[in-house]
Amino acid sequence: MVDYSDGSTFSTASGRDLHYVVLQVTLKEKFMGTGSGNLTELEAVINDQAAKGYRLHTITTSNGGSKGLMGGDRIQATMVFERL
């Protein structure tokens, strides 16, 4: 069973020197209104990879479903980074 209690999760797999790195960030929609409540975490992941010498090559999103009653939807953002 997946635990969605955390607002966002992301991989730290890019610790090795690879030509391409694939990371996934789970964004939680705001309960009230529209948009993601944790876009700063997505921004931090992108900037962290840029600091390591990677550029964002591709990003895709998919709906991860709802947490349930009183919970916002989850959006999975899968990003491919390429070493410069």
C-alpha positions as CSV (number, residue, x, y, z in Angstrom):
1,M,0.0,0.0,0.0
2,V,1.4,3.4,-1.0
3,D,1.7,6.0,1.8
4,Y,0.5,9.4,0.6
5,S,0.9,11.2,3.9
6,D,3.9,13.1,2.7
7,G,3.2,16.1,0.4
8,S,5.9,15.2,-2.0
9,T,8.5,12.6,-2.6
10,F,11.4,12.6,-5.0
11,S,14.4,10.4,-5.9
12,T,18.0,11.3,-5.1
13,A,19.3,8.8,-7.7
14,S,21.6,11.4,-9.4
15,G,24.4,11.0,-6.9
16,R,26.3,9.0,-9.5
17,D,28.0,10.3,-12.6
18,L,25.5,9.3,-15.3
19,H,24.8,10.7,-18.7
20,Y,21.0,10.7,-18.1
21,V,19.1,10.8,-14.8
22,V,15.4,10.1,-14.4
23,L,13.7,11.6,-11.3
24,Q,10.0,11.6,-10.2
25,V,8.4,14.2,-8.0
26,T,4.9,13.7,-6.6
27,L,3.0,17.0,-6.4
28,K,0.0,17.4,-4.1
29,E,-2.8,19.6,-5.3
30,K,-4.0,22.3,-3.0
31,F,-7.1,21.4,-1.1
32,M,-8.7,24.8,-1.9
33,G,-8.2,26.4,-5.3
34,T,-6.1,25.3,-8.1
35,G,-2.4,24.5,-8.6
36,S,0.2,22.6,-6.7
37,G,0.9,23.3,-3.1
38,N,4.5,22.3,-3.4
39,L,5.9,23.7,-6.6
40,T,9.0,25.0,-4.7
41,E,10.0,21.4,-4.2
42,L,9.8,20.7,-7.9
43,E,11.8,23.9,-8.5
44,A,14.4,22.7,-6.0
45,V,14.9,19.4,-7.7
46,I,15.4,21.1,-11.1
47,N,17.9,23.6,-9.7
48,D,19.7,20.9,-7.8
49,Q,20.2,18.9,-11.0
50,A,21.3,22.1,-12.9
51,A,24.0,22.6,-10.2
52,K,25.3,19.1,-10.8
53,G,25.7,19.9,-14.5
54,Y,22.4,18.5,-15.9
55,R,19.7,20.1,-17.9
56,L,16.0,19.2,-18.0
57,H,15.6,17.2,-21.2
58,T,12.0,16.0,-20.9
59,I,9.1,16.3,-18.3
60,T,5.9,14.4,-18.3
61,T,3.0,14.4,-15.8
62,S,0.3,11.9,-14.9
63,N,-2.5,12.0,-12.4
64,G,-1.7,9.9,-9.4
65,G,-5.3,9.9,-8.1
66,S,-6.8,11.3,-5.0
67,K,-5.8,10.8,-1.4
68,G,-9.4,10.4,-0.6
69,L,-11.9,12.5,1.3
70,M,-10.6,16.0,2.0
71,G,-7.4,15.3,0.1
72,G,-6.1,16.8,-3.1
73,D,-5.1,14.9,-6.2
74,R,-1.5,13.7,-6.7
75,I,0.4,14.5,-9.9
76,Q,3.5,12.5,-10.8
77,A,6.1,14.6,-12.6
78,T,8.7,12.4,-14.3
79,M,11.8,14.3,-15.5
80,V,14.7,13.2,-17.6
81,F,17.9,15.2,-17.1
82,E,20.8,15.1,-19.5
83,R,24.4,15.8,-18.5
84,L,25.8,18.9,-20.3
